Structure formats: C-alpha cells, structure tokens
Amino acid sequence: MKQKILILFAILFVSFAYAEKTKRTSNKNSFSVKINLKGGHLAEVFLGCAEKATDKFDRDYDDMAPPPGINTGYTAFISPDNKFYLYKDIRPFSEVVIWNLYGKIFENKNIILNWDLKTLPENYTFSASLNSEDKNYDMKKIKKIKISKTDVLTITAKKKSEK
C-alpha cells in the first residue's frame, strides 16, 4: 500500500512540475519552432523566443542536448556563451536573434533539417546559412536544408518593421 501511495505521489509531483514549467514557458509573447532532423543523433531540436528568457542557459526554457550516440552524427544548438550544446534554445526577444546549430556528419551521411513553414512567426524574417557556404536561405520560402559536411548552420531571425 505504501508503494502505491509513493508512486501516486511521484506521478502527481512530476505532473505538477511539468505543468508549472509549461505555464512559465508558454504564453502569447513567446514562440517555439520545431526543426526535424534526419542523420543526426536527435530527431528534432527547438529554437524560439520568450519574454523572460536570457542569452544564457535558462533552466525554465532551454534543454541540454544529450551526448552523441555511437556511430551517428551529432546535432545541437551551441549556447551563446559556447559552454553548452542545447536541444532547445530559447532566447530573449530582440530586433535580431541568432542561433547556431552544430552539425557533425558521420561517415558522409548528410543531416537533413526540415520545418513547418507555418510555425515561423510572421513578424520575423528567418534566414539560414552554413559557415562553409556563401549562400543565404530564406526559411519562409524553403522548408529543408542539407548539411553535407561537418559545419555550423547560423539561423537569423530579424524583426520586421511595423507599418
């Protein structure tokens, strides 16, 4: 009987903690974009902005990336202070917001990123560029980018001027 009560208490505690984090990290003045990955060690990563987020690691907003797997590529956002690899990177709102996604290729297998165009906020433009290329991708016109060698993909969101 004590085990059942402890298990129930643990479930309630975890549910409450998750609800509190969700309440703190989701409001009308925030956004989060899911980027699906193929060929990296994760299936997806998230970028976004929130009012109370900072350019440092925020326990309530950011999530650390797990370590690389065996025989796999590696994909994660690089924290602004270059101290952490992040699975979820939420930044403060600004006129210009920049995320850097590290992509390490394994055995010449490409990393493919894709996203839902509808999830990109309308009041920002979104562009992406690989450090090794002199090309800028408009993320609102395309929905897929390929990383074919170990590189950093820089994603830039610029706030549109209000009319």
N, C-alpha and C positions, 0 to 999 in steps of 0.2 A: 504494500500500500504506500509506503514511504517513497519507493522508486517512482510510482505513478505520479505522486504529488510533485516530486522533484522534476520529473520530465515535463509535466504540465507547466510548472513554474518556469522552467527553462524556455519552453516554447513561447509562453507569454512574454518573457523578458526579451527574447530575440525579436518577436513581432513588434513590441513597443519600441525597441531601439531602432528597428528598420523604419517604422512609421515616423519617428522623430527625425531621422536623417532625411527621409523623403520630404517631410514638411519643411525642413530647413533648406533643402537644395532645389525644390521645385516651386517656382512662383511665376507670375506673369512677366516678371522682369528678368527672366533667365532663358537660356536656350541650350540645348544639347543636340549634337549631331552624331549619329552612329555611322562609323566607317567600317564596312565589312572588309575582311581581309582573306586572301587565299594565298598560301605559300609562306606565311609567317607562322609563328608559334601560337598566335591568338586568332580567334575567329572574327574579332571586332575590337575597335577602340572607339573612344568617345572624346570629342572636343566640345567646348562650349564656353559660355559666359554666365556669370551670376553677380548680382549686386555686391554681395559680401565676400566674394572670392578675392584672392590676392595673387600676386605673381610668385608666391612661394607655395610649398606643399600645404594644402588645406585639408585636414582630415575629414571635414564635412563635405568636401566637394571632389577632391582628387582621389584616385585609387592607384596604388603602386602596381606596376606590371610584374607578373610572375617571372622567375628566372627562365632563361632559354631552355627549351627541351633538347632531347638528344636527336641528332640527325634532322634538324629542322631549321628554318630561317628564324629571324627574330625581328619583331616589330613593336615599337613602343615610342611614345612621345618622350622627348627629352625635357626635363623640367627647366624653367628659365635660369636657375642657378647651376645647371649642369650636374646636379647631385643625384638625381633620381631618374629612373625610367618609369613612365606612367602609362597605365591602361586607360585612365580617364583623366583628362587635363582640362579643368575649368578655370578660366581666367576672369579678371575683373573687366567690366565694360570699358571700352576706350575707343577713340577715333580709329585706331589701328590696333589689331590684335594679331599676334604671330605665334603659331605653333610649329614645332619642328618634330617631325616623325622620322625616327631612325629605322631604316630597313636593311637588315643584313641577309644577304642571299645565301642559300645553302645549295651546293652542287649545281649551280647555274639554273636553279628553279626560280622563275620570276615571282615577285609578290604583286598581286593584283588587288587594288583598292577600289571599292565602289560605294556609292551612297545614294540615297533617295533625294533627288533634287528638291522635293517639296519640304524637306526638313531644314534647308538653309534659310535663315531669316531674311525676309525681304528688305529690311533696312540696312543690310550689309552686302557688299560685293565680296566674293570669295575667289581667290586665285591660288594656284599651287605651282611650285617649280622645284625641280630636282637640282641639287647643288652642282651636279655634273653636266647639266644641260643649260643651254641659253634659250629656254623656252618657258613661257608662262601659260598655264592652263586656266581657263575660266571655268570654275567648278559649277557654275549655274548653267553652262551650256553642254558640258560633258558630264558623264557620271562614272567614269572609270579611268584610272591611271595605272600604268605598269611600271614597276621598279625592276629593272633587269640586271642591275649590279648593286652591290652594297653602296648605299647613298643616304642622304637626308632629304626628305621632302618638306619644303617650307610651305605652310598654308597661311595665307594672309587674309584677314577679314578687314575691310575698310568700311566705315560707316558712311552711308550715302548722305549727301547734304539734304537738309529739309527744305522743301519748296515753299 
